[in-house]
């Protein structure tokens, strides 16, 4: 099967993408209009700003790190200082697919990276134009974003390609395995696969057909630097959120549809028992901020919106809707209890519990952690985590708020898990050195 064309005539994958376009484009257009998604990212992924780049900046090429969204970008953040130190002569380019990921990536410029852009749509001609502009000499693929045209074109250019923090769930493996033969050539251009767990490594050995290139290096999210707030910074942050002295704080981070209702029901139980408690509600996606505010208004909940200070309901606001990006990790640092969402309703699979645990904050997460099995295994009930469904969530929060010794123990155990599992970023760099 011929699936790649060096003269940039349409590839096998281009034909597949174009064949799917009549189905996919209406779905994306509906989401753009209804959910206000993809409006910025679409233009960026199609190369809308490539002509505005300074060619001198990219004259000698770059180190290109791709991380699809927020979670992957946080993992990439652990690698960036090491990459900058190893390749000081090359600018570091970070790309994302999602707009939330792009917002985080831009916040890392210029401290951790030199530029943040959207990942090129995986049409061969778009990929070629992107690669001609930035001239990547090294391509770091975070987790498991397999875009065949990009992998094949970069391999043809002589770019060194390494997957880092790779993971493949059992469910994803079944899907990828159906297309194993078609994926062999794209994956053949990857010099090393640095996988999170042995199970991930075993699956990648089957998919790639190159077991000699597959390594188990751990999860570099453990190495992501977390700024620990001093007392003064904590007081300033609490004041900006309207948190009075002596009020307890519960942070519900990265909530999805259906989870706000679960969290708010649990918080009513908490407030009834402990009125001097504040809930900081942080939706995962900014396009949902308005909808969550409407939910608070509709429920008659006394709440305040962080962006403009608007209030709803009667009495003192017990809930703060955090409708700003980039604050969540800091908020975990002032929390008495952290609820890591994406895990309280089916279909999402959980989020990064380490961001809260790294602050020594006790963490509660739900039963649906299918996409984070290793984090759920490490931060289990015996090692600092608390698992609760919606029905028991209020009681789980109150247990920690009412028992300072238990909360301190859980927080210390979670922090120890983070500290004991660091080192993946350095192991990834060791593998990268071997393939240069």
N, C-alpha and C positions, 0 to 999 in steps of 0.2 A: 504494500500500500504506500503510495507517495503522499505524504502529508505535509511536506515542507517544500517551498520553492525559493531558492536563493535569489532569483531575479525579481522577487516581490510580486509575482502573479499570485492570485488568490490561493491560499492554502486550503487544505482539507478542512481546517477549523474555521477559516473565514466562511466557507460554504455552509458549514453547520450553523454558524452565528447568523448569517443572512437568512437561512431557512427558518430560523426561530424568530426573526425580527417581527413578522406580522403578529405574532402572539405576545412577544415581550414588550414591544414599544407601546401598545395601548395600556398595558398594566403600569408601566413606568409613568406614562402621561397621566393616568388617573391618580397615581400616588403623588405626582408633582402638583396636581391641581387640588386634590382633596387633603393631602397630608403635608403639603408644602415641602416635600422631599425632592432631592436631586436637582433643584433649580440651579444651584451653584456648581455642584459636582459634575453635572453632565457636560457643561462647557469645558471644564478643566480636563476631564477624561478624554475629550475629543481633541485636545491639543489647542484649546482656545487662546492660551497665552504664550505659546512657544516662541512666537515671533518677537515677543517683548524681552526675551532673555538677553543678558549681556554675554556675548560669545567668549569674551576674555576670561570670565569667571570659570567657564567650563572647558577652557582650551586644553588642559591636561587631563580631562576626565574627572571622575568623581567616585566616591563610595555611595552607592544607592541602597537605602534601607526601605523596604516596603512593609507596611503594617496596615492591615485593612481598616481597622477601627480603633476605638479607644483602648480596649484591653491589649491588643497587639502593640499599640504605640507605647503603652506603659512598659511592656516587656522590652521593646526596642530601646527605651530610655536607659535601661540597664547596660546595653551594649555600647551606647554612643560615646561615653568617655573613653572606653577602651579603643574604639575604632578611631577616634580623633587623635589619641595618643600614638597609635601605631601608624596612622597615615596622615601626619600633619600637613603634608603638601597637597592633599586632595580635599576639596569641599565635600561635606556630607549632606546628601540630599535625602529627605524623608518623603515618602508618598503614602497616601491613604486612599481609600475608596469612599468612606462615609464622611459626611460633613462634620459630624461630632469628632471623628478621628482627626480630621483636618484642623479643627479648632485647637485640639490638644497639640498637634504637631507644630502648628504655628507658634504656640506658646513656648516651644522648646528652642526657637530661633531668637537670638543667635547663641544662647548659652550652650545648648547641646548639639545643635545642628546648624547648617548654614543656609538651608532653604527647605521649604515645605511646599509640595505640589500634590495635585491629584494624580493617581495612577492612570496610565494610559489605557483606554479601552482596548481590549485584546484583539483588535483587527490588525493584520500584519502591517498595513501602511501607516497606521497611527503609531504603532510600536516603533517602527523604523524612524519616523520623524522625531519621536521622543528620544530614542537612543542616539540619533545623529546630533541632537541638541546638547544632551548632557554627557555623552560619551562615557558611560559607566565602565569602570575597570573592575569593580567588584560589586556584585549584587547580593544583598542579604535579604532573604525571604523569611519573614517572621511567621511562625506557625505553619499553616498549610494552605496557602493561596496558590493554587496550581493553575496558571494561565498559560496554555500551551504555546501560543504564538510568541509571547514574550520570552519564554524560556528558550525556544528554538532560535529566535533571532539573536538573543544575547550570546548564546553558545557559539553561533556562527561568527560573531564579532570577536570572539576570544575572551569575553567577559568571564571572570571567575564567579561561579554561582554557588552559594551555600544557603541551605535552609537551616534556620535556627529556631529553637523553641518549638520544634515541630510536634504536632499531635494529630492523630487520626482516631476518632471515636469508632467504636464497633459499627455504629450505624453508617457513618461516612465511608468506612472501609467497604461495606457491602456495595454502596453506590459506585465508588471509585473502581472497585474490582470488576464491575460490569464493562468498564472501558479500559481495562488494563493494557491491552495490546496497543490501543491508540495512544495511551499515555507514556508508553515505554520510550519513544523518541524524545519527547519534551523532557522527561525526567532523566534521560541519559545525559543531558547537558549539565546536570547538577553535580558538582564535584564532591559535596558532602551533605548528608542529612543529619543534623544534630537534633535528636528527638528527646522529648521530655521523659518518657518512661520506656521500660523494656517492651511493654505491650505496643506502644506507638512504634518503636523501632522494628518489632517483628512484622507489623503490618506494612511498614514502608519497605522492608526487604522484599516482601511479596510484590508490591506494586512496582517498585523501581527495577527489580531484577538485578540489583547491584548490592548485595549484602555487605560487600567490602567497603562500601561508601556510607554505611549507616552506623551511627553512634548514639549512645544514650548519654546525654550530658545534663539532664535535669531541667528545671523550670527557672529561667532567668528572671521571672517576676519576683523571685525572692531577693534578687540583687538590685531591684529598682530602688534608687535612693529616695528616702522619705524624709522630708523636712520636719523635724520634731520642733514644735512650737514652744518657745519659752513662755514664762508666766505673763509677761507683758503683751506678747503677741496673742496669747489666748484671751486675755482680758479685752483687747481691742476688737478681736473677732466676735466675741460674745456681745460686746456693746453694739457693733454694727448690725447684729441679728436681733437686737432687742431682748437679749437674755439677761434677766435681772440676777443680781448676786444671790446665790443660794439656790437658784432654779436648777433642776436636773435636766439633762439634755439627752434625747434619743434621736439619732440620725437614721433615717431610712434612705439608703443610697441606691440609685440606679433602678427605680421602680418602673414597671411596665403596666400596660392595661390590665385591670383586674387586681393589681397588687395594691394600689392606693386604697381601694375599698377594704382590703384585708388589714392593712396597716392602720387605717383610721378607726376601724372597729376595735382593734386591739388597743389603740391609744385612748379611746373613750373609757375602756376598763382601767387603764393606767391613771388617767386623769381623775377618775372617780375616787381612787385610792390615794393618789398623790397629786393634788391639784397644782403644786409648784413644779410642774414638769413641762418642758417644751419639746415639741416634735419638729425637727427639720426634715422636710419632705423634698427629696431630690429626684425628679424624674430622669430617666436615662437619656431621653431624646428631647431636644429643645422644641421640636415641632409639637410636642404634647403639653407644653407649659400652659397654654391657654385652656386646653381641655381639662387639665387637672384643676386649674383655678375655677372653672365653671362647676366642676364637681364639688369643690369646697363651698362655693356660693349656694349651689343647689341643696346641699346638706345642712346649710345654715351653721356651718362650723366657724367659730371665731378664728380667723386666720389673717395673716399678713403676707403680702407679696414682696419679696426682697428687692426686686428691680426698681419699683417705684414707691414702695411703702404703702400702697393701697391696702385697705382692710375690708374684711367682710364678716358677717355675723355680728353677734352682740357680746359685749364683755371683752375682757382682755384676750388678745390673740394667743392661743396656745399652740397654734401650728404656724410655721413659717414655710411658705413655698419658696424654695431656692431656685429661682428661674434665671440662673446665671451659670455659665459653663466654667469648669476649671477650679471649683471650690471644694469638691467632694473630699479629696484627700485631707485637706486642712480641717474640714468639718469633723472628720473622724477623730482628729486630734483633740477636739473639745467635747467629744461625746462621752457620756457615762455608759451608754450602750449603743452598739452599732447593729442595725439590721441591714444585711447585704441582700438586696432583692434580686430579681431574676430567678428566684428559687421558690417563691411561694405559690406560683401557679404553673401548670404544665406548659411545655412547649418552648421554653427559653433556655433552660439548662444551667442557670447559675452564672454568677459573676465572680470577680476577684476578691476573695475574702482577706487577702494579704494586706491590702491597703489599710484596713482598719486594724488588723492584728499587729502591724508594724508600729503602731502607736501605743501598743499595750492596752487597747480598748477591747473589752469583751464583745465577742461577735455572736450574733444569732443569724442563722440562715435557714431556709426552708428545705423541704424534702426533695425538691426537684433540682438536683445538681448534676444532671446527666453529662453535661459538657465540661464539668470540672471534677472528674472522679478523683484525681490525685490530690487536689486541694481539699476535697471533702474527706479523703482518707487521712491526710496529715493533720487537718484541723478538726478532728472528730471530737466526740464528747469527752474522751479521756485526755485530749491534748488542748483543751481550751475552747473548743467550739460548742455552741448550743444549737441543737436542731429542733425546730418547732414548725408545726403546720399552723394554718390560720386560726384554728379553734383554740389552740393553746398559746398563741403568741403573746396575748396580754399577760398571762400568768408568767411566761418565761421572762418578759421584760421586768415585771415586778419582782421576781425572784432575785434578779441581779441588782435592781435599784434598792431593794430592802436589805440586802446582805452584802455589805461593803467588802467583807473578807472573801466571800465567794467571787465577787466581781474582780477583786484584785488578783485572786488566784487564777481565774480564767484569763484575765488580761496578760498576766505574766507567762502563762503556759503558751498562749498564742504568739507572743513576742519571741519566746524561745524557739518555737517551730520555725519562725521566719529566720532567725539567726542561725539555727542549726542546718538549714538547707540552702544557705548561700554558697556561691562558688560556680554556678552554672555558666555565668557570663565569661569567667576566665577559662573554663573548659571549652566553651565555644570558640574563643580566640585561639586556643591551642590547635583545634581542628582546622581553623581557617589558615593558620600559619603553614600547616602541612600541605595545603593544596595550592598555595600561591606559586 
